Amino acid sequence: MKILFAVLLVSAPAFAQVDFSGSWAPLYHEDLPDRIPGPELGDYLGLPINDAARLRADSYDADRISVVPEYECRPHSSDYSMRGLANMRVDVIRDPVTQRAIAFHTRMNFQEMERTIWLDSRPHPSEYAPHTLQGFSTGSWEDNMLDIYTTHLKESYLKRNGVPRSDKATFTEHWVRHGNYLTVATVVTDPVFLTEPLVRTQTWVLDPAQVIARDICETVAEVPKAADYVPNHLPGTNPFLHEVADWYGLPYEATRGGAETLYPEYRKKMGKPEHPRDHCERYCSCGAEGQICLSPTAAPPGKRP
């Protein structure tokens, strides 16, 4: 009997090994210009995208979120929400009888994004089940690290400059807590738009004093346009794609992205910029103490007033 009890104890699922509950504030020391002022139009550097993703991103017009009601109050998807401008609260859901933690529930204060991460070994739904922006997430433990697998995602974006992510994508996360700090590594796999997985990390700090309140969004016609108009750029007509290369003194081809732009050896073949720069003029102090980099300081060469 003792041996049987021991076997059952070992084989039982671990429902929670680290407590992530609490209120968390994001730190922006990683990719700060990309996350706070937002990515530059046409900047695909370091993204393992294919030609289909590049074509979709080139057609993107940011007026879409000012004109199309469906986009004005659209929340981030769960694979991107960790990188957005939002605080997060994590609550534990417990079985009312056993009091075991069976899930973590997250809420973010941008567009009231809510998500459940199930810890009770339940299966993922059929591939034909409804897809949502938050998807369906299950978690399992590897020592003190929570591994999360998410499926059933609606189509969304990898960056807020129009780089797409399809509804065939899945992603894994790895949550690790070190005292009052939480590190989340996200690995997105997309057979439609990515040639290899996209890996990104974010860090959070515990902030017990914060309050996650309501975030009510109402749509409004910010720019007068026809009701059926969707802002876009037809192939070859987007006039903004060279800006990021000109602003930062980069070769235009490098800004087009692709898996090879992820790796250090790409610098040996990336070529020379069309407009080289000898000093920084744009978002130079992002991340420095007292600097929040909400506005650029220079226009592209040849386009200054």
C-alpha positions in Angstrom: 0.0 0.0 0.0 2.8 2.4 0.8 4.5 1.7 -2.5 1.2 2.3 -4.4 0.7 5.6 -2.6 4.2 6.7 -3.5 3.7 5.8 -7.2 0.4 7.8 -7.3 2.1 10.7 -5.6 4.9 10.9 -8.1 2.7 10.4 -11.1 0.1 13.1 -10.1 0.4 16.4 -12.1 2.1 19.3 -10.4 -0.5 22.0 -10.3 1.7 24.9 -9.3 5.4 25.1 -8.3 5.9 28.8 -8.4 3.4 31.5 -7.5 3.2 34.1 -10.3 0.1 35.8 -8.7 0.3 39.6 -8.2 0.5 42.8 -10.1 3.3 43.3 -12.5 4.7 46.3 -14.3 6.7 45.8 -17.6 10.3 46.9 -17.9 11.4 48.3 -21.2 15.1 47.9 -21.2 14.7 45.4 -24.1 13.7 46.8 -27.5 12.4 50.0 -25.9 12.1 52.1 -29.1 10.3 49.3 -30.8 7.8 48.9 -27.9 7.1 52.4 -26.6 7.1 54.8 -29.5 6.5 51.8 -31.8 8.3 50.2 -34.6 9.3 52.2 -37.7 7.3 51.6 -40.9 9.3 49.2 -43.0 11.5 48.0 -40.2 11.6 44.2 -40.5 15.2 43.8 -39.4 15.8 40.7 -37.3 12.4 39.1 -38.2 12.6 35.6 -40.0 9.8 36.6 -42.4 9.1 35.3 -45.9 8.0 37.2 -49.0 4.3 36.8 -48.2 4.8 38.5 -44.8 6.9 41.3 -46.4 4.2 42.0 -49.0 1.5 42.2 -46.3 3.6 44.5 -44.2 4.5 46.8 -47.1 0.7 47.3 -47.8 0.0 48.4 -44.2 -1.2 51.9 -43.6 -1.3 53.1 -40.0 -4.5 55.2 -40.7 -6.3 51.8 -40.4 -6.6 52.2 -36.7 -8.1 55.7 -37.1 -10.6 54.9 -39.9 -11.7 51.3 -39.5 -13.9 50.7 -36.3 -12.9 47.0 -36.1 -9.3 48.1 -35.6 -9.7 51.0 -33.3 -10.4 49.0 -30.1 -8.6 45.8 -31.1 -6.5 44.3 -28.3 -3.1 42.7 -28.7 -3.0 39.0 -29.3 -1.5 36.9 -26.4 1.7 36.3 -28.3 2.3 40.1 -28.5 0.6 41.4 -25.4 3.7 40.9 -23.3 5.5 43.5 -25.4 2.8 46.1 -25.4 2.2 49.1 -23.1 0.2 47.5 -20.4 0.5 46.4 -16.8 -0.5 42.9 -15.9 -2.3 41.1 -13.0 -2.0 37.4 -12.5 -4.5 35.6 -10.3 -4.5 31.9 -9.3 -7.7 29.8 -10.0 -8.1 27.0 -7.5 -10.1 23.9 -7.4 -12.8 24.6 -4.8 -12.5 21.2 -3.2 -8.7 20.4 -3.3 -7.6 24.0 -3.3 -5.0 23.1 -5.9 -4.1 25.7 -8.4 -5.6 24.6 -11.7 -4.9 27.7 -13.8 -3.4 31.2 -13.9 -5.6 34.0 -15.1 -4.0 37.1 -16.5 -5.6 40.5 -17.1 -3.9 43.5 -18.8 -5.1 47.0 -18.6 -4.9 47.7 -22.4 -8.3 46.8 -23.9 -9.0 44.6 -20.9 -7.1 41.6 -22.3 -7.9 38.5 -20.3 -6.4 35.0 -20.7 -6.5 31.7 -18.8 -3.5 29.3 -18.7 -4.7 25.9 -17.7 -2.5 23.7 -15.4 -4.7 20.6 -15.1 -3.5 18.7 -18.1 -6.7 19.3 -20.1 -6.3 18.7 -23.9 -6.4 21.5 -26.5 -9.7 21.7 -28.5 -10.2 20.4 -32.0 -8.5 22.4 -34.7 -12.0 23.4 -35.8 -12.8 25.1 -32.5 -13.2 28.9 -32.5 -10.0 31.0 -32.6 -9.6 34.1 -30.5 -6.9 36.8 -30.0 -5.9 35.2 -26.7 -6.0 31.6 -27.9 -6.1 28.4 -25.8 -3.2 28.0 -23.4 -2.0 25.1 -21.2 1.0 25.1 -18.9 3.3 22.4 -17.5 6.2 22.7 -15.1 9.9 22.1 -15.7 11.5 22.5 -12.3 10.7 26.2 -11.4 9.9 27.2 -15.0 6.4 27.3 -16.4 6.2 26.2 -20.0 3.0 27.4 -21.8 1.7 26.2 -25.2 -0.9 28.3 -27.0 -3.1 27.4 -30.0 -6.3 28.6 -31.6 -5.1 32.1 -32.3 -6.9 34.6 -34.6 -4.7 36.3 -37.2 -2.8 39.3 -35.7 0.6 41.0 -36.0 4.2 40.3 -35.0 5.0 44.0 -34.9 2.7 47.1 -34.8 4.0 48.2 -38.2 1.9 45.7 -40.1 4.1 42.6 -40.0 1.5 39.8 -40.0 1.0 36.6 -37.9 -1.4 34.0 -39.3 -4.1 32.0 -37.6 -2.0 28.9 -38.2 0.6 30.1 -35.7 1.2 28.6 -32.3 3.6 29.8 -29.6 5.3 28.6 -26.5 6.3 30.7 -23.4 8.7 30.1 -20.6 8.0 32.0 -17.4 10.7 32.2 -14.7 10.4 34.2 -11.5 13.5 35.5 -9.6 12.2 37.2 -6.5 10.3 40.3 -7.6 11.3 39.9 -11.3 9.5 37.8 -13.9 11.2 36.9 -17.2 9.0 35.6 -20.1 10.5 34.1 -23.2 8.2 33.7 -26.2 8.8 31.5 -29.2 6.3 32.0 -32.1 6.0 29.4 -34.9 4.1 30.4 -38.0 4.1 28.1 -41.1 2.5 30.9 -43.2 4.7 33.9 -42.5 7.9 32.8 -40.7 10.7 30.7 -42.1 11.9 29.8 -38.5 10.6 30.5 -35.0 10.7 34.0 -33.7 12.2 34.3 -30.2 11.6 37.3 -27.9 12.0 38.0 -24.2 10.4 40.5 -21.8 10.9 41.3 -18.1 8.4 42.4 -15.5 8.8 43.7 -11.9 6.3 43.1 -9.1 4.3 46.2 -8.4 1.9 45.5 -5.5 0.5 49.1 -5.3 -0.8 49.2 -8.9 -4.5 48.8 -9.7 -5.8 47.2 -12.9 -9.0 49.2 -13.6 -11.4 49.3 -16.4 -10.2 50.3 -19.9 -13.3 51.4 -21.9 -12.7 52.0 -25.7 -15.2 53.6 -27.9 -14.8 53.8 -31.7 -15.0 57.2 -33.5 -14.4 58.3 -37.0 -11.1 60.1 -36.5 -10.5 60.7 -40.2 -13.4 61.3 -42.5 -13.5 58.6 -45.1 -16.0 56.4 -47.0 -17.5 53.7 -44.8 -16.0 50.9 -46.9 -12.5 52.5 -47.2 -9.6 50.5 -45.7 -6.3 52.5 -45.7 -3.6 50.5 -47.6 -0.7 50.7 -50.0 -0.8 48.8 -53.2 2.3 46.9 -54.1 5.2 49.2 -55.0 3.4 52.4 -53.8 4.3 52.7 -50.1 6.5 55.9 -49.9 7.7 55.3 -46.3 9.6 52.0 -46.7 13.1 53.7 -47.0 12.6 56.0 -44.0 14.0 53.7 -41.4 17.2 53.0 -43.5 17.7 56.7 -44.0 17.1 57.7 -40.4 19.5 55.1 -38.9 22.1 54.9 -41.7 21.3 51.3 -42.6 21.4 49.5 -45.9 17.8 49.3 -47.2 18.1 45.6 -47.9 18.9 44.9 -44.3 15.6 46.5 -43.2 13.7 44.0 -45.3 14.3 41.3 -42.8 14.6 37.6 -43.2 16.1 34.9 -41.1 19.7 35.8 -41.9 19.3 39.3 -40.4 18.9 37.6 -37.0 22.6 36.5 -36.8 25.8 38.4 -36.1 27.5 37.1 -39.3 25.0 39.1 -41.4 27.0 42.2 -40.7 29.8 40.9 -42.9 27.5 40.9 -45.9 24.9 43.6 -45.2 26.5 46.2 -47.4 26.8 50.0 -47.1 23.9 52.4 -46.3 22.7 54.8 -49.0 22.7 57.7 -46.4 25.5 56.9 -43.9 25.3 58.7 -40.5 28.2 59.8 -38.3 26.1 60.4 -35.2 22.7 59.5 -33.7 19.8 61.9 -34.4 16.7 59.8 -33.7 15.6 58.2 -30.4 19.2 58.6 -29.2 18.4 58.5 -25.4 15.7 55.7 -25.4 16.0 53.9 -22.1 18.3 56.4 -20.4 17.2 57.7 -17.0 14.6 60.4 -17.5 14.2 59.7 -21.2 11.0 58.1 -22.5 11.6 58.7 -26.2 8.1 59.6 -27.2 9.2 61.8 -30.1 11.9 61.6 -32.8 14.4 64.3 -33.1 15.1 64.3 -36.8 13.6 63.8 -40.2 15.2 61.6 -42.9 18.0 63.1 -44.9 16.7 65.3 -47.7 13.3 65.6 -46.0 14.2 68.1 -43.2 12.1 71.3 -43.1 
